[in-house]
Amino acid sequence: SPDEEILIDYGNEWQEAWDKHVEDFLPSPDDVDYLSASDLIRQNTEIRTEEEQKRNPYPSNIQMVCYYQHIDYDDDHDGDNAQYFEGEWLIYREWEEHNYSCLRPCKILSKDLMTAQ
């Protein structure tokens, strides 16, 4: 059932080892610019274009991805694809769903500032 929850008890030894790992974790020395995605989101950093990233890159462990959703066009569609791409853009600063197969690496080539409506 979708509302069921399965709990797995790995035992005290495993839990203590996990808690110690979380407490003691340090990024690799190679990752001098390491920043967790959660910390980056909390900073409310503006999304950077490719050009902006040359001057101010994201940390090496951060990857820009875009959400992709396949749209099936109807057979009687008149060929005007514009109607499928107009509208508001959604920017996810937190990903709560587990549909990672819809995330694709992407590059932001330009951006326009919009005023709130």
QUIKAQUI-V756027 format. One record per backbone hydrogen bond with DSSP energy under -0.5 kcal/mol. CO is the residue of the C=O (numbers start at 1). NH is the residue of the N-H. If there is no record, write none. Layout:
CO;NH
CO;NH
This chain:
1;4
5;7
7;9
8;10
11;15
12;16
13;17
14;18
15;19
16;20
17;21
18;22
19;23
20;24
21;25
28;31
30;32
31;34
36;40
37;41
38;42
39;43
40;45
41;44
49;53
50;54
51;54
51;55
52;56
59;62
63;65
64;106
66;104
71;73
74;77
79;81
80;83
81;84
81;85
82;85
82;86
90;92
91;93
94;96
98;100
99;102
100;103
102;68
104;66
107;109
108;50
